[in-house]
Amino acid sequence: MSLTLLHPYSVFIYEMITYPVIFFSAIFYFIAIRDLVQRKKITVSEEVDVKSKKLPFVTIQIPTLNEIVAVRCAKRCLELDYPKDKYEIIIGDDSNDKKISRRIDKFIHKYSQVKVSRRGNNKGFKAGNLNYMLKQSKGEIIVIFDSDFVPHKDFLKKIVKPFEDTNVACVQTKWGYINKNQNRVSKLATSVLMVYHHILAPINERLGISLLFGSGEAVRRSALEELGGWQEGSLTEDVEFSVRVLKKGYKIKYLHSFETPGEVPFTVKGFAKQQRRWAYGNTKAFIDHSKDILFGKIFTIKQKLYLMFTLLGYLISPFIAIFFISGTLTWFTGTPGPIDWGKFLFVFGKMLLLTSGYLFSVYVALRREGGGRYIFNVFFSSLTIGIFVTFYVCLGVLKAFIGKGMAWTIIPKQGNRGVKI
């Protein structure tokens, strides 16, 4: 069959799929412009008085699976500006690599403040690890760090303060990016996170629907136990638990002014796997709680809309994938002929403007951290690396909707190289 016979079909699909792509783009334009217009001055996060006798005891949990970088995180936690008798550190070691476990043991033998927790498997993934550590934790406040995070010394003083409000169940800090300038992949991965942390998360905070991000966070133990702990098997246990917290009427606070640095993916495959996991987990969380989000009385209409966009944002990926495929087919199956460059540039420019809402939001987010000069790098990376990642994300969204499970996959960490015990 001649490829030219496919042309009218590819044109039809391309034109039809353009509408949802423009719709999603318009949403990103809206939230980015709203951020520019309504952004309030960020207030510095308050701290607790470390000399107070009423300081809560804190347990820091560091779940890990074959990642020695957890030791680096634990070392930073030992340096926190908080009374040493008021917090403990637990490394939840699910490793099946005995060499990693032996190195972790060698480290904890040097510090009585650090313990190791092992269950001999990775059942329930990260959530299962956290639930197991909870049984061995003494803290009334539970702090969680992914193994690649390196908290600042005043982390505990900052994150404990909001819990003075007894209705606050969780506190989340903004993420920083240790290796954002490592390569093109890390810059693109950073830009994706910046859009959420600089634009969407502050809006959600103002609306009272902040969500946990999975690291650099703290949870009130009593609320965690009341709600049945973390959902084992979930790939985004943080988001799923957040929805349960909000449904219960508790508060989640987002500290936009306080940053907790961690790594971003620096390989294409690692970035793709991370985004696929988040796409699956967020979509699954919405599906599991869709009845309450859509029809429950706990959320206002505005809260419902922003929760839907936050949890279902990855739905744009299938449309982008079809948009790319149909557009490519339209180009290659058309009848060759002279190009009207004036018309071509006008149509191309118009379409680029209509569909670049996400890139505009990236630019706004980058400007927040003085990284506006990276926008062209991110633009070209989005059209290359980003397209590849989009197809990975589609798999995550599809599996969530058809109810098929997905395994937890480890993402390479730069910090695993050269960790000294």
Secondary structure, DSSP 8 states (H G I E B T S, - for coil): --GGGGHHHHHHHHHHHHHHHHHHHHHHHHHHHHHHHH-----------TT-TT---EEEEEEESS-THHHHHHHHHHT-SS-GGGEEEEEEE----HHHHHHHHHHHTT-TTEEEE--SS-TTHHHHHHHHHHTT---SEEEE--TT----TTHHHHHHGGGGSTTEEEEEEEEEETTTTSSHHHHHHHHHHHIIIIIIHHHHHHHT-----SSSEEEEHHHHHHTTS--TT-S-HHHHHHHHHHHHT-EEEEEEEEEEEE----SHHHHHHHHHHHHHHHHHHHHHHHHHHHH-SSS-HHHHHHHHHHHHGGGHHHHHHHHHHHHHHHHHHS------HHHHHHHHHHHHHHT-HHHHHHHHHHHHTT-GGGHHHHHHHHHHHHHHHHHHHHHHHHHHHHT----------GGGTT---
